[in-house]
Amino acid sequence: MGGFSYLGRRILQSIPVLIGISLVSFFLIHLIPGDPVQAMLGNHYTPKAAAALRHSLGLDTPLPNQYLIFMRNLLHGSLGQSVYYQQPVTQVIMDRIEPTAWLVLYGSILAVVIAFPLGVLAALRPDGILDQIIRALFVTTLAMPSFWLGIILILFLSVDAQLFPVSGFGDTFTDHLRSLFLPSLTVAVGFGAVLIRSMRNSVIETMQQDYTRTARAKGLSFRVVLLRHVLRNALLPVITVFSVNIAFLLGSTVIIENVFAIGGVGQLLVSSILQRDYPIVQGITLLLAVLVVTLNFLTDILYALIDPRISYG
């Protein structure tokens, strides 16, 4: 029962957060200079045509009324109609969500594969030569802008070596893995650097705990102590860092998708801002907010699975 009550509390706490995000995103996008009607009409713009189109899109009503309409549609499971694409916002986003989902998942897996062994190796001999090299490595990668790293990878591994495609998403599973390797690696380098530092510090701290020393004093091998006692307890802080930085990872995909010309949600968000497509921007912002809230929620549940001492109360 404690678990169910906890789930209920977390869901209720998420509602005002999502409402606040919808408010901020709705009114901020309307503060951006530009007229979506003018962008849609282009050379065919006339005051009469603009007034008619603005009325048909509901853009001639006060902003509070437009927000109430947006929330009413949301309660009915609709994110509204795209101003530019003239299609339901949900359909437009779903058509673009697969490349972004691939990029986030692929980048997260590469980041964990890179960070986990390097973080442990750095922690086994603190301040040793290997530790110094790994620490210098993650400080350097943290200082690299993601768009710059992406361009460098394109120049060396796509243009010169021709090992990977310059852009695109591919059609088959194998094409996806090959086409998205460079953008995923770009995401993983910055993300992995944060995880390496967290993993190193957490392992060092755990190895200094009394229960670790007791396990060693009982005659257990270093490998058993590392696997059963150190790594399991060291994972909790790393999971926190992972879940928090997933939110930043989702934001960084906006830049990466435009560098590698991946037709995902990030590229759609940038183009929709330029086109002043308010419903699309609001829909994507709300989707990202729901994903972040859900990831934080799943992180709390994962805590209890890893460490039984943690209760939902």
C-alpha positions in Angstrom: 0.0 0.0 0.0 2.9 2.3 0.7 4.1 1.9 -2.9 0.7 2.8 -4.3 0.2 5.8 -2.1 3.7 7.0 -3.1 2.8 6.6 -6.8 -0.4 8.6 -6.3 1.5 11.4 -4.5 4.1 11.6 -7.2 1.5 11.8 -10.0 -0.4 14.5 -8.1 2.8 16.5 -7.6 3.5 16.2 -11.3 0.3 17.9 -12.4 1.1 21.5 -11.2 4.6 21.1 -12.6 3.2 20.3 -16.1 0.6 23.1 -15.9 3.3 25.6 -15.0 5.4 24.4 -17.9 2.5 24.7 -20.3 1.9 28.3 -19.1 5.5 29.3 -19.5 5.9 27.7 -22.9 2.6 29.1 -24.2 3.2 32.7 -23.3 7.0 32.7 -24.1 6.5 31.6 -27.6 4.1 34.4 -28.2 6.7 36.9 -27.1 9.0 36.0 -30.0 8.8 38.6 -32.7 7.2 37.5 -35.9 3.8 36.6 -37.4 3.0 33.0 -38.3 0.3 34.1 -40.7 2.8 36.2 -42.6 5.3 33.3 -42.7 2.5 31.0 -44.1 1.3 33.5 -46.8 4.7 34.6 -47.9 4.5 36.6 -51.2 0.7 36.1 -51.2 0.3 38.2 -48.0 -2.5 40.8 -48.0 -4.1 42.4 -45.0 -7.5 40.8 -46.0 -6.0 37.3 -46.5 -4.0 37.6 -43.3 -7.1 38.6 -41.3 -9.1 35.7 -42.7 -6.3 33.2 -42.0 -5.7 34.6 -38.5 -9.4 34.2 -37.7 -9.6 30.6 -39.0 -6.6 29.7 -36.9 -8.0 31.4 -33.8 -5.1 33.7 -33.5 -7.3 36.8 -33.4 -8.6 36.0 -29.9 -6.9 37.2 -26.6 -3.9 35.0 -25.4 -5.7 33.9 -22.2 -8.6 32.6 -24.4 -6.1 30.8 -26.7 -4.5 29.2 -23.6 -7.8 28.0 -22.3 -8.6 26.5 -25.7 -5.3 24.7 -25.7 -5.9 23.3 -22.2 -9.4 22.2 -23.1 -8.1 20.4 -26.2 -5.3 18.8 -24.0 -7.9 17.4 -21.6 -9.6 15.8 -24.5 -6.3 14.2 -25.6 -5.5 16.7 -28.4 -2.5 19.1 -28.7 -4.4 21.1 -31.3 -3.7 21.8 -35.0 -0.4 22.7 -36.5 -0.4 26.2 -38.0 2.2 25.4 -40.6 1.6 21.7 -41.5 -2.2 21.9 -41.1 -2.2 18.6 -39.4 -2.8 17.4 -35.8 0.2 18.3 -33.7 0.3 14.8 -32.3 0.6 13.3 -35.7 3.4 15.7 -36.8 5.4 14.9 -33.6 4.9 11.2 -33.8 6.1 11.2 -37.4 9.4 12.7 -36.1 9.8 11.0 -32.7 11.6 7.8 -33.9 14.9 9.4 -34.8 15.0 11.4 -31.6 14.2 8.3 -29.5 16.9 6.4 -31.3 19.4 9.2 -30.7 18.7 9.5 -27.0 18.7 5.7 -26.3 21.8 5.1 -28.5 23.7 8.1 -26.9 22.8 7.0 -23.4 24.0 3.4 -24.0 27.3 4.6 -25.5 27.7 7.0 -22.5 27.2 4.2 -20.0 29.5 1.9 -22.0 32.2 4.6 -22.0 31.7 5.9 -18.4 31.2 2.8 -16.4 34.6 1.0 -16.9 36.6 4.3 -17.1 35.0 5.6 -13.8 35.8 2.3 -12.0 39.4 2.2 -13.4 40.0 5.7 -12.3 38.7 5.0 -8.8 40.8 1.8 -8.2 44.0 3.8 -8.0 43.1 7.4 -7.0 45.6 10.0 -8.2 47.5 7.4 -10.2 48.7 7.8 -13.8 45.5 6.2 -15.2 43.3 8.3 -13.0 45.1 11.5 -14.0 44.7 10.6 -17.7 41.0 9.8 -17.4 40.3 12.9 -15.4 42.1 15.1 -17.9 40.1 13.3 -20.6 36.7 14.1 -19.1 37.7 17.7 -18.3 38.6 18.2 -22.0 35.4 16.6 -23.3 33.3 18.7 -20.9 34.9 21.8 -22.5 34.0 20.8 -26.0 30.8 22.3 -27.5 28.6 19.5 -28.9 28.1 21.2 -32.3 31.9 21.7 -32.7 32.6 18.0 -31.8 29.9 16.9 -34.2 31.4 18.9 -37.0 34.9 17.5 -36.3 33.6 13.9 -36.3 31.9 14.6 -39.6 35.0 16.0 -41.2 37.3 13.2 -40.1 35.1 10.1 -40.0 32.5 10.9 -42.7 34.2 13.2 -45.2 37.8 12.0 -45.0 37.5 8.4 -43.8 34.0 7.8 -45.3 33.2 5.4 -42.5 29.8 6.8 -41.6 27.1 8.8 -43.4 27.3 12.6 -43.1 23.6 12.9 -42.3 20.3 11.1 -42.2 18.6 8.4 -40.2 18.6 5.4 -42.5 15.8 2.9 -43.4 16.8 -0.4 -41.7 18.0 -1.3 -38.2 21.6 -1.6 -39.4 21.3 1.7 -41.2 20.0 3.3 -38.0 23.0 2.0 -36.1 25.5 3.2 -38.7 23.8 6.6 -39.5 23.3 7.5 -35.9 26.7 6.4 -34.5 28.4 9.8 -34.9 25.6 11.9 -33.5 25.1 9.4 -30.7 28.8 9.5 -30.0 28.7 13.3 -29.9 25.9 13.1 -27.3 27.7 10.3 -25.4 31.1 12.1 -25.1 29.7 15.0 -23.0 27.2 12.9 -21.1 29.8 10.2 -20.4 32.2 12.8 -19.0 29.7 13.7 -16.3 29.0 10.0 -15.5 32.8 9.2 -15.3 33.3 11.8 -12.7 30.3 10.7 -10.7 31.2 7.0 -11.0 34.8 7.6 -9.9 33.9 9.7 -6.8 31.1 7.3 -5.8 33.3 4.2 -6.1 36.2 5.9 -4.1 33.7 6.9 -1.4 32.1 3.4 -1.2 35.5 1.7 -1.0 36.3 3.7 2.1 33.1 2.6 4.0 33.3 0.3 7.0 31.3 -2.5 5.4 33.7 -2.7 2.5 36.7 -2.9 4.8 34.8 -5.6 6.9 34.2 -7.6 3.7 37.9 -7.5 2.9 38.8 -8.4 6.4 36.6 -11.6 6.2 38.8 -12.8 3.4 36.6 -12.1 0.4 38.5 -11.5 -2.8 38.8 -8.0 -4.1 36.7 -8.9 -7.2 33.8 -10.2 -5.0 33.9 -7.1 -2.8 34.0 -4.9 -5.8 31.0 -6.6 -7.5 28.8 -7.3 -4.6 29.5 -4.5 -2.2 31.1 -1.5 -3.9 29.5 -1.3 -7.3 25.9 -1.9 -6.2 26.1 0.8 -3.5 28.1 3.2 -5.8 25.4 3.1 -8.4 22.8 5.1 -6.5 24.5 8.5 -6.8 25.3 7.7 -10.5 21.7 6.9 -11.2 20.8 10.3 -9.8 23.3 12.1 -12.0 22.1 10.0 -15.0 18.5 10.9 -14.5 19.1 14.6 -14.0 21.4 14.8 -17.1 18.9 13.0 -19.3 16.9 16.3 -19.3 20.0 18.1 -20.6 20.6 15.2 -23.1 17.1 15.7 -24.5 17.9 19.4 -24.9 21.2 18.8 -26.6 19.6 16.6 -29.2 18.1 19.8 -30.7 21.6 21.0 -31.6 22.8 17.6 -32.7 19.9 16.8 -34.9 20.5 20.1 -36.8 24.2 19.5 -37.2 23.7 16.0 -38.6 20.4 16.8 -40.4 18.4 14.2 -38.6 14.7 14.7 -39.1 13.7 14.3 -35.5 11.8 16.3 -32.9 14.7 18.6 -32.2 14.9 19.7 -35.8 11.1 20.0 -35.9 11.3 22.3 -32.8 13.8 24.6 -34.3 11.9 24.9 -37.6 8.6 25.4 -35.8 10.1 28.3 -33.8 11.3 29.9 -37.0 7.8 29.4 -38.6 6.1 30.6 -35.4 4.1 27.4 -35.3 2.9 27.8 -31.7 1.0 24.5 -31.3 4.0 22.4 -32.4 6.4 24.3 -30.0 3.9 23.9 -27.1 3.4 20.2 -27.9 7.1 19.4 -28.0 7.8 21.4 -24.9 5.0 19.6 -23.0 6.3 16.2 -24.3 9.8 16.8 -23.1 8.5 17.9 -19.7 6.4 14.7 -19.4 9.5 12.6 -20.3 11.7 14.4 -17.7 9.0 14.0 -15.0 8.6 10.3 -15.9 12.3 9.6 -15.9 12.6 11.2 -12.4 9.7 9.0 -11.3 11.3 5.9 -12.7 14.6 6.8 -11.0 12.9 6.8 -7.6 11.5 3.4 -8.2 14.9 2.1 -9.4 16.4 3.3 -6.1 14.1 1.0 -4.1 14.9 -1.9 -6.4 18.7 -1.5 -6.1 18.7 -0.7 -2.3 16.0 -2.4 -0.3 16.7 -0.1 2.6 15.0 2.7 0.7 11.2 2.8 1.4 8.5 4.6 -0.5 7.4 6.3 2.6 
